[in-house]
């Protein structure tokens, strides 16, 4: 276990991640290679590298199970739908989760409360109080481990600022259950994307090399992005062309 951890940390350092960073991680566990306790080793490698002043975040999205037909979210019990690493991280000791029915985020570290505590105030998936908006405010980073850069949830926050025509759908009333088992009702605008396919990997072409660094972590082709640069360049591009980050689906 120690050897795998050292290899992962060396690759992450080469990519540009370091002590005290605030980082949101998207990942494909399989891309890293097959070895025992992969999820545990990756999480521990990241936490040890970031140190006590850093914060590790992962999306805990649940839009596949929390739907208009099943509008119920349990902060402690609802699983994620975005892969094995985020699901492992969700139940990792000390990890907290933001309150949102479909686009929650988990975090552990120095700024966990800052990132997570106000997400409940939003009525959209990635609104002004979400961790996705707060990440660039503290010069955070976004790490993609072997999953490409298309699954970039932070781009939803950029889109919510500009509100392109395809983005927002119907409003849905959800039942939310917090960590004390208390229930509340809250309505949210959903994301629509009807007739469109997300193409968030296009943001790579907008970023300078120092804000979008590429390399390998073990076997996984990986990318480390500067969240503030993504936000600034993505916003400017959407103002020019509101359909830049989507393609129309072929009928």
C-alpha positions as CSV (number, residue, x, y, z in Angstrom):
1,X,0.0,0.0,0.0
2,X,2.8,2.4,0.9
3,X,4.5,1.9,-2.4
4,X,1.4,2.7,-4.4
5,X,0.8,5.8,-2.3
6,X,4.3,7.1,-2.9
7,X,3.9,6.6,-6.7
8,X,0.6,8.4,-6.8
9,X,1.9,11.3,-4.7
10,X,5.0,11.6,-6.9
11,X,2.8,11.8,-10.1
12,X,0.4,14.3,-8.5
13,X,3.3,16.5,-7.5
14,X,4.7,16.3,-11.1
15,X,1.2,17.4,-12.3
16,X,1.3,20.5,-10.0
17,X,-0.7,19.5,-6.9
18,X,0.8,20.3,-3.6
19,X,0.5,21.0,0.1
20,X,-2.3,23.4,1.1
21,X,-4.2,23.1,-2.2
22,X,-8.0,23.0,-2.4
23,X,-8.8,20.4,-5.0
24,X,-12.0,19.0,-6.5
25,X,-11.4,15.5,-8.0
26,X,-13.1,13.7,-10.8
27,X,-11.8,10.2,-11.4
28,X,-12.1,6.8,-13.1
29,X,-10.6,4.3,-10.7
30,X,-10.2,1.6,-13.4
31,X,-7.9,4.0,-15.4
32,X,-5.3,4.0,-12.6
33,X,-4.7,0.3,-12.9
34,X,-5.9,-2.7,-10.9
35,X,-4.5,-3.2,-7.4
36,X,-5.9,-3.9,-4.0
37,X,-7.6,-1.1,-2.0
38,X,-7.4,1.4,-4.8
39,X,-9.9,3.8,-3.5
40,X,-8.5,3.9,0.0
41,X,-4.9,4.3,-1.3
42,X,-5.9,7.2,-3.7
43,X,-7.8,9.1,-1.0
44,X,-5.0,8.7,1.6
45,X,-2.4,9.7,-1.0
46,X,-4.4,12.9,-1.8
47,X,-5.0,13.8,1.9
48,X,-1.4,13.3,2.9
49,X,-0.2,15.4,0.0
50,X,-2.6,18.2,0.7
51,X,-1.8,18.3,4.4
52,X,-3.8,19.9,7.2
53,X,-4.3,23.2,5.3
54,X,-5.7,21.6,2.2
55,X,-9.2,20.4,1.3
56,X,-10.2,17.4,-0.8
57,X,-13.5,17.6,-2.5
58,X,-15.4,15.2,-4.8
59,X,-18.7,15.4,-6.5
60,X,-21.4,13.3,-4.8
61,X,-24.0,13.6,-7.6
62,X,-27.2,11.6,-7.3
63,X,-29.3,12.7,-10.3
64,X,-29.7,9.2,-11.6
65,X,-31.6,8.1,-8.5
66,X,-33.0,11.3,-7.1
67,X,-35.4,12.3,-10.0
68,X,-38.7,14.0,-10.5
69,X,-40.3,10.6,-10.2
70,X,-38.3,9.9,-6.9
71,X,-37.7,13.3,-5.4
72,X,-36.2,12.2,-2.1
73,X,-32.6,12.8,-0.9
74,X,-31.0,11.5,2.3
75,X,-27.8,13.3,3.1
76,X,-26.3,10.2,4.9
77,X,-27.8,7.4,2.8
78,X,-28.2,8.5,-0.9
79,X,-25.4,7.0,-2.9
80,X,-23.5,8.8,-5.6
81,X,-23.8,8.0,-9.3
82,X,-20.4,9.1,-10.6
83,X,-18.1,6.3,-9.9
84,X,-16.4,4.2,-7.3
85,X,-14.0,6.8,-5.9
86,X,-16.6,9.4,-5.0
87,X,-18.8,6.7,-3.5
88,X,-15.9,5.4,-1.3
89,X,-15.1,9.0,-0.3
90,X,-18.7,9.7,0.6
91,X,-18.4,7.3,3.6
92,X,-14.8,8.0,4.4
93,X,-14.3,9.0,8.1
94,X,-14.6,12.7,8.7
95,X,-16.0,13.5,5.2
96,X,-18.9,15.9,5.1
97,X,-21.5,16.4,2.4
98,X,-23.4,19.5,1.1
99,X,-27.1,19.5,1.1
100,X,-28.4,19.3,-2.4
101,X,-30.7,16.6,-3.9
102,X,-28.8,16.0,-7.2
103,X,-25.5,17.9,-7.1
104,X,-24.1,17.5,-3.6
105,X,-20.4,17.6,-3.0
106,X,-18.3,15.8,-0.3
107,X,-15.2,17.3,1.4
108,X,-12.7,16.9,4.1
109,X,-10.1,19.4,5.2
110,X,-9.4,22.9,6.3
111,X,-12.1,24.7,4.2
112,X,-14.8,22.0,4.3
113,X,-17.4,24.2,6.1
114,X,-16.7,27.1,3.7
115,X,-17.3,24.9,0.7
116,X,-20.3,22.9,1.9
117,X,-22.3,24.8,4.5
118,X,-24.3,27.2,2.3
119,X,-25.2,24.9,-0.7
120,X,-28.7,24.5,0.8
121,X,-29.4,28.2,0.0
122,X,-29.3,27.6,-3.7
123,X,-32.4,26.6,-5.8
124,X,-30.3,25.4,-8.8
125,X,-27.7,22.6,-8.9
126,X,-24.6,24.8,-9.0
127,X,-25.7,28.2,-7.8
128,X,-23.8,31.0,-6.1
129,X,-23.5,29.2,-2.8
130,X,-22.3,25.9,-4.2
131,X,-18.8,24.5,-3.8
132,X,-18.3,24.8,-7.5
133,X,-18.6,28.5,-7.3
134,X,-16.6,28.8,-4.2
135,X,-13.6,26.8,-5.5
136,X,-12.2,29.6,-7.8
137,X,-12.7,32.1,-5.0
138,X,-9.9,30.4,-3.1
139,X,-7.7,29.7,-6.1
140,X,-8.7,26.0,-6.0
141,X,-7.9,23.3,-8.6
142,X,-9.8,20.6,-10.4
143,X,-8.1,17.3,-10.9
144,X,-9.3,14.8,-13.6
145,X,-7.8,11.3,-13.0
146,X,-8.3,9.2,-16.1
147,X,-11.8,10.3,-16.9
148,X,-11.1,13.1,-19.4
149,X,-12.3,16.6,-18.9
150,X,-15.8,16.2,-20.2
151,X,-17.3,15.3,-16.8
152,X,-16.5,18.8,-15.5
153,X,-19.3,19.7,-13.1
154,X,-17.8,23.1,-12.5
155,X,-18.9,24.1,-16.0
156,X,-22.5,23.9,-14.8
157,X,-21.7,26.8,-12.4
158,X,-20.3,28.8,-15.3
159,X,-23.4,28.1,-17.3
160,X,-25.7,29.1,-14.5
161,X,-24.0,32.5,-14.4
162,X,-24.7,33.1,-18.1
163,X,-27.9,30.9,-18.4
164,X,-27.7,29.7,-22.0
165,X,-31.1,28.7,-23.5
166,X,-30.6,24.9,-23.0
167,X,-29.7,25.0,-19.3
168,X,-32.6,25.2,-16.9
169,X,-35.6,22.9,-16.9
170,X,-38.7,22.4,-14.7
171,X,-38.9,23.1,-11.0
172,X,-39.2,20.1,-8.8
173,X,-40.2,19.8,-5.1
174,X,-37.8,17.5,-3.2
175,X,-37.8,15.9,0.2
176,X,-34.4,16.4,1.9
177,X,-33.3,14.5,5.0
178,X,-30.4,15.9,6.9
179,X,-27.8,14.2,9.2
180,X,-30.2,14.4,12.2
181,X,-32.9,12.6,10.1
182,X,-35.0,15.8,10.0
183,X,-36.9,16.2,6.8
184,X,-37.6,19.4,4.9
185,X,-39.3,20.3,1.5
186,X,-37.4,22.5,-1.0
187,X,-38.0,23.2,-4.7
188,X,-35.2,23.4,-7.2
189,X,-34.8,24.2,-10.9
190,X,-33.3,21.2,-12.6
191,X,-30.9,21.2,-15.5
192,X,-32.5,20.4,-18.8
193,X,-30.0,19.9,-21.8
194,X,-32.9,18.4,-23.8
195,X,-31.6,17.8,-27.3
196,X,-28.0,18.7,-26.4
197,X,-24.8,16.9,-25.5
198,X,-22.3,18.4,-23.1
199,X,-18.8,19.1,-24.5
200,X,-16.9,20.5,-21.6
201,X,-13.6,19.2,-22.8
202,X,-13.5,22.2,-25.1
203,X,-12.5,24.4,-22.2
204,X,-9.0,22.8,-22.4
205,X,-8.4,24.8,-25.7
206,X,-9.2,28.0,-23.9
207,X,-6.7,27.6,-21.1
208,X,-3.0,28.5,-21.0
209,X,-0.6,25.6,-20.3
210,X,0.2,26.9,-16.8
211,X,-3.5,26.7,-15.9
212,X,-4.2,23.3,-17.5
213,X,-1.4,20.8,-16.8
214,X,-1.4,17.3,-18.3
215,X,0.4,14.1,-17.3
216,X,-0.1,10.7,-15.9
217,X,-1.0,9.4,-12.4
218,X,-0.1,5.8,-12.5
219,X,-1.7,4.6,-15.7
220,X,-4.3,7.3,-15.8
221,X,-4.0,10.2,-18.3
222,X,-4.7,13.1,-16.0
223,X,-5.3,16.9,-16.1
224,X,-5.0,19.5,-13.4
225,X,-6.9,22.8,-14.0
226,X,-6.9,26.1,-12.3
227,X,-10.5,26.7,-11.3
228,X,-10.3,30.5,-11.5
229,X,-8.9,30.4,-15.1
230,X,-11.6,27.9,-16.1
231,X,-14.3,30.2,-14.6
232,X,-12.9,33.3,-16.3
233,X,-12.2,31.8,-19.8
234,X,-15.4,29.7,-19.7
235,X,-17.6,32.8,-18.8
236,X,-16.0,34.9,-21.6
237,X,-16.6,32.1,-24.2
238,X,-20.2,31.6,-23.2
239,X,-20.9,35.3,-23.5
240,X,-19.6,35.1,-27.1
241,X,-21.3,31.9,-28.0
242,X,-23.9,30.4,-25.6
243,X,-23.7,27.0,-27.4
244,X,-20.0,26.6,-27.3
245,X,-19.9,23.9,-24.7
246,X,-22.7,21.7,-26.2
247,X,-23.6,20.0,-29.4
248,X,-27.0,19.4,-30.7
249,X,-27.9,15.7,-30.6
250,X,-28.5,14.0,-34.0
251,X,-32.1,13.0,-34.4
